[in-house]
Amino acid sequence: MSGHDDVTDALRRIDPVDTDRLLASWSDSDAQRAMREEITTLPTTTTTGLDTRTGTAPRRGRLPAVAALTAAVVGLGVAAGATSMFTSENTTSTTCQFEPQSSSIIAATTGDPVADCLALWRTEHDRPAPTLKAYSTDRGNIVVVADAVEPEPGWERVTGLVQDPAVLELRAALDDVAEGLLSACFSTAAATTVVEGQLDRLSLDGWSVTEEGGAADGGGSCAIALLDGNTEEVVVVPMGTEVITSRDTPIGAFAQSVVSQLEAECLGLKSAEAVVLAAGRRDGMIDRGLVVSTVDDPAAKCTRIDVSVGGQIDVVLRGPSSS
Amino acid sequence: MTGARPRFDEVYMAYSGLILAYALRRTASPADAADVVAETFIVAWRRIDDLPPGDEARPWLYGVARRVLANHHRAARRRRRLDDRVSAIVAGVASRAVPTSQDNPESSAIRAALDTLGESDRELLLLVGWDGLERDEIATVLDVSRATVRVRLHRARRRFERALETRGVKRNDSAGHGPGGWTTVHLDPEDAR
């Protein structure tokens, strides 16, 4: 039945995927291995809540900030680093598992994985959160589980500030749609300059920048950056196509306006949050999934802001809570 | 879960590429496709004891992917399943498999014909035409009987053939017929009505 009849042939002519090419590049690739390793680090005693018989999944509430670097990378030459595991300190994501049936991977925001997962809980539930405990897995990933979830053998309990806030801010700054690498089309050289500036600003002295996969010209081909916490490298790679930016969209306009306002005024954390929420209501961003996270930075004089878009609009504010 | 890892590795290595192709055809971006694949195999990992033996795992995985996709489309906000770096690497591989252009009159006409069909018809035809599944595999994916698949598929094919003819795409029975047996005879909008 699946032989080469006319109907099948017609459909194959408009197949959007070159299967042979995909399988050739996928099979035995670092990408395939990296995904497998990512999956098999997850707890095995639970399910995602997806009933494979009926196809239903539990309704979930709003989900938190997930800083999604979802750009396509062509000619990625970072094979050597693709399967290396992050140390916990340099991880930028956390798995929150509140019940055996489901888990979510979120972008780490504060560096305290329990606090980040608690923030997630509050966006999804009205009732008090269960006791949450953070663990570092044998692969260096961070998993936060509630009492109802049994930690896996080999996991190590971790408490407090586990992930480097500077690395988290590096990630957020590079993903920022107003001024980061997703705000415009950057050439490799320009992107490298941006990355070096951020590493300098955040005093990430041990980190380096490498360029791989050829050069992006900043026109039809744009550069993005990947963080490798294991080697403490930011790898600048060219895309084969342009970045899809939010620059000329309502979200982009919102991002530009709040960034500009916070750059013009020196505000404490609470005032900055109020400004962002007011702008969000004004520009209709609340309904689009605006999530505002705050990180107390007592050493800062003014609040700084990063805005990323990945299915939601994630604003992270870092500043002094005392003013 | 002794023995779980080898079985998981076996099905993952055998079918992850096909599931990626399936997802890539039905999502807006390579990164979304990567998330669908990840979620599908997370289900497989966690339900390894439910995984059918041998080749029966293939339609089972497509069934899971289909439901993951439905949830993905329904979700107001995308839920990330992969670490950023892994997502970008997988999306990179996936993006290279998308042809740069299918912009020709024949392809446009075929797509237009496909667009006239209901979702159920399209799904059946594409599981055959794009994903290469057999009737009994489709029955597993859709969780219906083989007989139901046979009847629905027959009707979907007839509707698609009529839609192709309406759009001026008809089978060329002559010796000089083009690839695949279909050719665009004429595309005058008046004739396509």
HADDOCK unambig.tbl for C-alpha pairs under 7 A between the chains (distance, minus, plus):
assign (segid A and resid 1 and name CA) (segid B and resid 134 and name CA) 6.65 0.50 0.50
assign (segid A and resid 2 and name CA) (segid B and resid 128 and name CA) 5.90 0.50 0.50
assign (segid A and resid 2 and name CA) (segid B and resid 132 and name CA) 6.05 0.50 0.50
assign (segid A and resid 2 and name CA) (segid B and resid 133 and name CA) 6.85 0.50 0.50
assign (segid A and resid 2 and name CA) (segid B and resid 134 and name CA) 6.15 0.50 0.50
assign (segid A and resid 6 and name CA) (segid B and resid 180 and name CA) 6.16 0.50 0.50
assign (segid A and resid 6 and name CA) (segid B and resid 181 and name CA) 6.06 0.50 0.50
assign (segid A and resid 7 and name CA) (segid B and resid 157 and name CA) 6.98 0.50 0.50
assign (segid A and resid 8 and name CA) (segid B and resid 129 and name CA) 4.67 0.50 0.50
assign (segid A and resid 9 and name CA) (segid B and resid 180 and name CA) 5.10 0.50 0.50
assign (segid A and resid 10 and name CA) (segid B and resid 110 and name CA) 6.86 0.50 0.50
assign (segid A and resid 10 and name CA) (segid B and resid 180 and name CA) 6.46 0.50 0.50
assign (segid A and resid 10 and name CA) (segid B and resid 182 and name CA) 6.85 0.50 0.50
assign (segid A and resid 11 and name CA) (segid B and resid 129 and name CA) 5.47 0.50 0.50
assign (segid A and resid 11 and name CA) (segid B and resid 130 and name CA) 6.86 0.50 0.50
assign (segid A and resid 12 and name CA) (segid B and resid 129 and name CA) 5.92 0.50 0.50
assign (segid A and resid 12 and name CA) (segid B and resid 130 and name CA) 6.09 0.50 0.50
assign (segid A and resid 13 and name CA) (segid B and resid 107 and name CA) 6.75 0.50 0.50
assign (segid A and resid 14 and name CA) (segid B and resid 102 and name CA) 6.87 0.50 0.50
assign (segid A and resid 14 and name CA) (segid B and resid 107 and name CA) 5.87 0.50 0.50
assign (segid A and resid 15 and name CA) (segid B and resid 130 and name CA) 6.17 0.50 0.50
assign (segid A and resid 16 and name CA) (segid B and resid 25 and name CA) 6.09 0.50 0.50
assign (segid A and resid 16 and name CA) (segid B and resid 98 and name CA) 5.95 0.50 0.50
assign (segid A and resid 16 and name CA) (segid B and resid 99 and name CA) 6.46 0.50 0.50
assign (segid A and resid 17 and name CA) (segid B and resid 21 and name CA) 6.59 0.50 0.50
assign (segid A and resid 17 and name CA) (segid B and resid 25 and name CA) 6.41 0.50 0.50
assign (segid A and resid 17 and name CA) (segid B and resid 97 and name CA) 5.66 0.50 0.50
assign (segid A and resid 17 and name CA) (segid B and resid 98 and name CA) 4.86 0.50 0.50
assign (segid A and resid 17 and name CA) (segid B and resid 99 and name CA) 6.46 0.50 0.50
assign (segid A and resid 18 and name CA) (segid B and resid 97 and name CA) 5.17 0.50 0.50
assign (segid A and resid 18 and name CA) (segid B and resid 98 and name CA) 6.13 0.50 0.50
assign (segid A and resid 18 and name CA) (segid B and resid 99 and name CA) 6.53 0.50 0.50
assign (segid A and resid 19 and name CA) (segid B and resid 21 and name CA) 6.49 0.50 0.50
assign (segid A and resid 19 and name CA) (segid B and resid 97 and name CA) 6.99 0.50 0.50
assign (segid A and resid 21 and name CA) (segid B and resid 97 and name CA) 5.73 0.50 0.50
assign (segid A and resid 22 and name CA) (segid B and resid 94 and name CA) 6.55 0.50 0.50
assign (segid A and resid 22 and name CA) (segid B and resid 97 and name CA) 4.88 0.50 0.50
assign (segid A and resid 23 and name CA) (segid B and resid 17 and name CA) 5.59 0.50 0.50
assign (segid A and resid 25 and name CA) (segid B and resid 93 and name CA) 6.57 0.50 0.50
assign (segid A and resid 26 and name CA) (segid B and resid 17 and name CA) 6.27 0.50 0.50
assign (segid A and resid 26 and name CA) (segid B and resid 93 and name CA) 6.49 0.50 0.50
assign (segid A and resid 27 and name CA) (segid B and resid 17 and name CA) 7.00 0.50 0.50
assign (segid A and resid 31 and name CA) (segid B and resid 86 and name CA) 6.89 0.50 0.50
assign (segid A and resid 31 and name CA) (segid B and resid 89 and name CA) 5.54 0.50 0.50
assign (segid A and resid 31 and name CA) (segid B and resid 90 and name CA) 5.03 0.50 0.50
assign (segid A and resid 34 and name CA) (segid B and resid 86 and name CA) 6.17 0.50 0.50
assign (segid A and resid 35 and name CA) (segid B and resid 86 and name CA) 6.28 0.50 0.50
assign (segid A and resid 39 and name CA) (segid B and resid 42 and name CA) 5.92 0.50 0.50
assign (segid A and resid 44 and name CA) (segid B and resid 45 and name CA) 6.74 0.50 0.50
assign (segid A and resid 44 and name CA) (segid B and resid 46 and name CA) 4.93 0.50 0.50
assign (segid A and resid 45 and name CA) (segid B and resid 46 and name CA) 6.44 0.50 0.50
assign (segid A and resid 46 and name CA) (segid B and resid 46 and name CA) 5.93 0.50 0.50
assign (segid A and resid 47 and name CA) (segid B and resid 43 and name CA) 6.26 0.50 0.50
assign (segid A and resid 47 and name CA) (segid B and resid 46 and name CA) 5.38 0.50 0.50
assign (segid A and resid 47 and name CA) (segid B and resid 47 and name CA) 6.88 0.50 0.50
assign (segid A and resid 48 and name CA) (segid B and resid 43 and name CA) 6.27 0.50 0.50
assign (segid A and resid 52 and name CA) (segid B and resid 64 and name CA) 5.86 0.50 0.50
assign (segid A and resid 55 and name CA) (segid B and resid 67 and name CA) 5.17 0.50 0.50
assign (segid A and resid 66 and name CA) (segid B and resid 80 and name CA) 6.86 0.50 0.50
assign (segid A and resid 68 and name CA) (segid B and resid 84 and name CA) 6.29 0.50 0.50
assign (segid A and resid 69 and name CA) (segid B and resid 84 and name CA) 5.90 0.50 0.50
assign (segid A and resid 69 and name CA) (segid B and resid 88 and name CA) 6.75 0.50 0.50
assign (segid A and resid 70 and name CA) (segid B and resid 31 and name CA) 5.35 0.50 0.50
assign (segid A and resid 70 and name CA) (segid B and resid 87 and name CA) 6.83 0.50 0.50
assign (segid A and resid 70 and name CA) (segid B and resid 88 and name CA) 5.77 0.50 0.50
assign (segid A and resid 71 and name CA) (segid B and resid 88 and name CA) 6.25 0.50 0.50
assign (segid A and resid 72 and name CA) (segid B and resid 30 and name CA) 6.84 0.50 0.50
assign (segid A and resid 72 and name CA) (segid B and resid 88 and name CA) 6.22 0.50 0.50
assign (segid A and resid 72 and name CA) (segid B and resid 91 and name CA) 5.22 0.50 0.50
assign (segid A and resid 72 and name CA) (segid B and resid 92 and name CA) 4.57 0.50 0.50
assign (segid A and resid 72 and name CA) (segid B and resid 95 and name CA) 6.18 0.50 0.50
assign (segid A and resid 73 and name CA) (segid B and resid 88 and name CA) 6.65 0.50 0.50
assign (segid A and resid 73 and name CA) (segid B and resid 89 and name CA) 6.79 0.50 0.50
assign (segid A and resid 73 and name CA) (segid B and resid 91 and name CA) 6.87 0.50 0.50
assign (segid A and resid 73 and name CA) (segid B and resid 92 and name CA) 4.10 0.50 0.50
assign (segid A and resid 74 and name CA) (segid B and resid 92 and name CA) 5.48 0.50 0.50
assign (segid A and resid 74 and name CA) (segid B and resid 96 and name CA) 6.92 0.50 0.50
assign (segid A and resid 93 and name CA) (segid B and resid 83 and name CA) 6.63 0.50 0.50
assign (segid A and resid 104 and name CA) (segid B and resid 81 and name CA) 6.96 0.50 0.50
assign (segid A and resid 105 and name CA) (segid B and resid 80 and name CA) 6.04 0.50 0.50
assign (segid A and resid 105 and name CA) (segid B and resid 81 and name CA) 5.94 0.50 0.50
assign (segid A and resid 226 and name CA) (segid B and resid 85 and name CA) 6.43 0.50 0.50
assign (segid A and resid 311 and name CA) (segid B and resid 77 and name CA) 5.09 0.50 0.50
assign (segid A and resid 311 and name CA) (segid B and resid 78 and name CA) 5.09 0.50 0.50
assign (segid A and resid 312 and name CA) (segid B and resid 77 and name CA) 6.28 0.50 0.50
